[in-house]
Amino acid sequence: MIKRLAAASLALVLTLGLFCMPAFAEGETPVFSDVKSGDWYYTDVMSLYTAGVVNGFGDGSFKPGSTVTTGQSLKMVLLAAGYSEPDPVASHWARGYLNLALDKDILARGEITDLDVNIQRVLVAKIAAVSLGLRKTQESYYFTDTKDDNVQALYEAGILNGYADGTFQPAKSLTRAELSAIVYRIYQYKQKQNTNSEPVNDLDKLTPADIPLRTTEAGIAFIKAREGFVSKSYKDYSQYSIGYGSYCTPDEYPDGITEKQADILLRLNLDKVEDKLDAFIKENGISLRDTQYDALASFTYNVGSGWMNSSYRLAKLLISGSYTDNEFAAAFGIWCHVTVGGTTSIHDGLIARRVREMRLFLYGDYEAKNSDDFCYLIFKTDEGSVGVDISFYKYGGYYDNLPEATNADHVFSGWYTSTGDKITQDTRVEDNYTVTAEWDQSTD
């Protein structure tokens, strides 16, 4: 049964209970004069149209760039997330949806005071993430202009992509095209969740052959060795994990899981990792050997896909296809931090893992026969600042591309170890050090 929005200007309709969302066939006669093949929102809008979820205007247009109101967005997202249509309220056609969001603790009182104003993208992200029960699980944030956990959670679920420059623009008003994309991807997400839920008994029904992966069996064994097996759920910094580091909710597996079940859960999660990794590789025309792919699969499984943002050094190097071992190590090794209680710090275990993954990527070494091939410098400064706090260098080489500390009142003179030895670009790399910035004189 199709329910029409009361606001005629939106001209969007929803089909309740719709989870089997067909895709629009390429090459069909255009339906809307302003929605054309090649537009980023084409598949989203046309798939919703094909499913009877959206319509356009009487003049044959869809008006993808027009903004939408808070009430319109609230209704679209809540129904797509699976909530039943609430009883109407006389004061406003969308007040019932606001009451529903308040009753379900999706929104707090006072967050929405006007249902007819344009809605900001960050508020839509909250409504969508909370209504779907999504939460951020990765240590890093993908977008360069927001650290909103709801935005990150939707990115991780594949519901938000942001803009080409790596921004999300949280305060910007939402458009009809953007709302259509979010709604379509919510349906896709729910359809996938309904199809691929993984209770313990379902894990027993699957075999590795049921989950084809590009990650090799050697790569899977490599990840298992890095993660270790834990039969019960445990708090792993910002998330709960079980098995071989697989995300779970605290009470999802009350009786724990076996190593065989953990293997299947790992493969199911790697399948999702590969979706992100394959899209990044394809989009940027990157060619990888199997050992390089395994290394990036292990890395992404551990830190998430945020590193694929083209503003990060690692993504830039892989896209360019040209880099030295030291350049790769510096860009790769920086992803070794954890956040606890709002404080971010370097983690020794992640340093060791990054080195193993570097060796696998650069030299195809699963066994780490020469695990001391890379050393690191940790940079500290009592005053001023430095752009990075850790960098890796190949053993026996030199400290090229040393960062410089900056201070408005003093001239940077170099990096010194605790024993007073100065580290320069002519120093041979032979050990790990924590080095501190020293300053010469006032700039006045």
Secondary structure, DSSP 8 states (H G I E B T S, - for coil): -EEE-S-TTT-BEEETT--------TTS--SSTT--TTSTTHHHHHHHHHTTSB---TTS---TTSB-BHHHHHHHHHHHTT------BTTBTTHHHHHHHHHTTSS-TTS-S-TTSB-BHHHHHHHHHHHHT----SSS-S-SS---HHHHHHHHTTS----TTS---TTSB-BHHHHHHHHHHHHHHHHHHHHS---HHHHHH--GGGS--SS-HHHHHHHHHHH--EEEEEEETTEEEEETTEEE-TTSSTT---HHHHHHHHHHHHHHHHHHHHHHHHHHT----HHHHHHHHHHHHHH-SGGGSTTSHHHHHHHHT---HHHHHHHHHT--EEEETTEEEE-HHHHHHHHHHHHHHHH--SS-TTTTSEEEEEEE-SSSB-S-SEEEEETTSB-TT----B-SSEEEEEEE-TTS-EE-TTSB--S-EEEEEEEEEE--
